[in-house]
Amino acid sequence: MKSMPASVAQDPHAFTSEARDAVYQAIFMRRDVRGQFLPKPIPDEVLSRLLTAAHHAPSVGFMQPWNFLVVKSDAVKHRVHDAFAVAHAQAAEMFEGDQRATYKTLKLEGIVESPVGIVITCDRSRTGPVVIGRTHIKTMDLYSSVCAVQNLWLAARAEGLGVGWVSIFNEAALQNALSIPEHITPIAYLCVGYVSHFKDKPELETAGWLPRMPIQDLLYFDTWGQRDDQQPLVGHLQRDAAAAVECGVRATLPTAAVGT
Ligand SMILES: Cc1cc2c(cc1C)N(C[C@H](O)[C@H](O)[C@H](O)COP(=O)(O)O)c1[nH]c(=O)[nH]c(=O)c1N2
């Protein structure tokens, strides 16, 4: 995105403005990709960078609960797709009326078309029963694996790769399709590949499923539920929301045309 106005002196630890802008570009130009995958292979050196980025995610107690399963076999992808198809049909029945009709028109995966699937898992027993930071809130290990997903997703966007997270599975069916042991939780099945183009906004937004919520409606000060629209921060948020949208629009252009 175009540099956000720097009204305060840059901290000496901050990235250069070009590097900082690249981070924000990765964030605002990232999309969940389902339908625009190209068959172009992903070089191992690129996959290696993605996986290394994922492995450098934060994790509770540094337990690094993840494994990475790289799926290239068509037979395995078809097994995963079969598991998706069952859950997808079940999911359609959970919506009513117009929503069900819309749901059925949505493309919600690119399992077979994407050249590579990457499954990120969570081994909840990896470092024993007591983990620093997970002593009371047991789900922290799952959140750690999600951090790995997000690192990979952003790195992929910087590499020009699309990623689509598919979660419409009965968990046991997905484990079965991938021979994942019962005690390992599959966190994400990610469809990864080069794309014909990136969309400017979430497909569910374009389809009229849901809009992006205004961030100021989600913001409280000091205690839950306490709003204060007079806070200068709120004005900044409105400006930055517009800048983020503009960045998403520019994501539809080849990056060479986008610049920083
Ligand atoms: C945990 C989780 C699980 C899923 C998703 C995301 C996340 C975070 N998303 C993608 C989701 O629909 C998408 O992120 C939002 O619509 C916002 O769009 P962008 O990611 O900004 O393009 C997703 N998309 C899809 O087509 N099929 C799916 O099964 C899922 N599952």
The ligand as an SDF file (V2000), in Angstrom:
LIG
                    3D

 31 33  0  0  0  0  0  0  0  0999 V2000
  -10.2060  -20.8900    9.9180 C   0  0  0  0  0  0  0  0  0  0  0  0
  -10.6140  -20.5970    8.5060 C   0  0  0  0  0  0  0  0  0  0  0  0
  -11.3130  -21.5500    7.7660 C   0  0  0  0  0  0  0  0  0  0  0  0
  -11.7180  -21.2860    6.4640 C   0  0  0  0  0  0  0  0  0  0  0  0
  -11.4180  -20.0320    5.8950 C   0  0  0  0  0  0  0  0  0  0  0  0
  -10.6840  -19.0680    6.6410 C   0  0  0  0  0  0  0  0  0  0  0  0
  -10.2950  -19.3510    7.9190 C   0  0  0  0  0  0  0  0  0  0  0  0
   -9.5060  -18.3260    8.6840 C   0  0  0  0  0  0  0  0  0  0  0  0
  -11.8390  -19.7560    4.6190 N   0  0  0  0  0  0  0  0  0  0  0  0
  -11.5470  -18.4510    4.0050 C   0  0  0  0  0  0  0  0  0  0  0  0
  -12.5200  -17.3670    4.4240 C   0  0  0  0  0  0  0  0  0  0  0  0
  -13.7640  -17.5400    3.8150 O   0  0  0  0  0  0  0  0  0  0  0  0
  -11.8840  -16.0170    4.0280 C   0  0  0  0  0  0  0  0  0  0  0  0
  -10.7010  -15.8740    4.7390 O   0  0  0  0  0  0  0  0  0  0  0  0
  -12.8000  -14.8450    4.3150 C   0  0  0  0  0  0  0  0  0  0  0  0
  -13.9520  -14.9170    3.5230 O   0  0  0  0  0  0  0  0  0  0  0  0
  -12.0960  -13.5260    4.0460 C   0  0  0  0  0  0  0  0  0  0  0  0
  -11.5670  -13.5010    2.7370 O   0  0  0  0  0  0  0  0  0  0  0  0
  -10.0330  -13.2420    2.4570 P   0  0  0  0  0  0  0  0  0  0  0  0
   -9.2540  -14.3360    3.1590 O   0  0  0  0  0  0  0  0  0  0  0  0
   -9.6840  -11.9080    3.0270 O   0  0  0  0  0  0  0  0  0  0  0  0
   -9.8840  -13.2900    0.9660 O   0  0  0  0  0  0  0  0  0  0  0  0
  -12.4440  -20.7390    3.8610 C   0  0  0  0  0  0  0  0  0  0  0  0
  -12.7850  -20.4870    2.5640 N   0  0  0  0  0  0  0  0  0  0  0  0
  -13.3640  -21.4600    1.8100 C   0  0  0  0  0  0  0  0  0  0  0  0
  -13.6750  -21.2200    0.6410 O   0  0  0  0  0  0  0  0  0  0  0  0
  -13.5790  -22.7030    2.3300 N   0  0  0  0  0  0  0  0  0  0  0  0
  -13.2780  -23.0050    3.6140 C   0  0  0  0  0  0  0  0  0  0  0  0
  -13.4940  -24.1240    4.0340 O   0  0  0  0  0  0  0  0  0  0  0  0
  -12.6890  -21.9910    4.4160 C   0  0  0  0  0  0  0  0  0  0  0  0
  -12.3650  -22.2300    5.7160 N   0  0  0  0  0  0  0  0  0  0  0  0
  1  2  1  0
  2  3  1  0
  2  7  2  0
  3  4  2  0
  4  5  1  0
  4 31  1  0
  5  6  2  0
  5  9  1  0
  6  7  1  0
  7  8  1  0
  9 10  1  0
  9 23  1  0
 10 11  1  0
 11 12  1  0
 11 13  1  0
 13 14  1  0
 13 15  1  0
 15 16  1  0
 15 17  1  0
 17 18  1  0
 18 19  1  0
 19 20  2  0
 19 21  1  0
 19 22  1  0
 23 24  1  0
 23 30  2  0
 24 25  1  0
 25 26  2  0
 25 27  1  0
 27 28  1  0
 28 29  2  0
 28 30  1  0
 30 31  1  0
M  END
$$$$
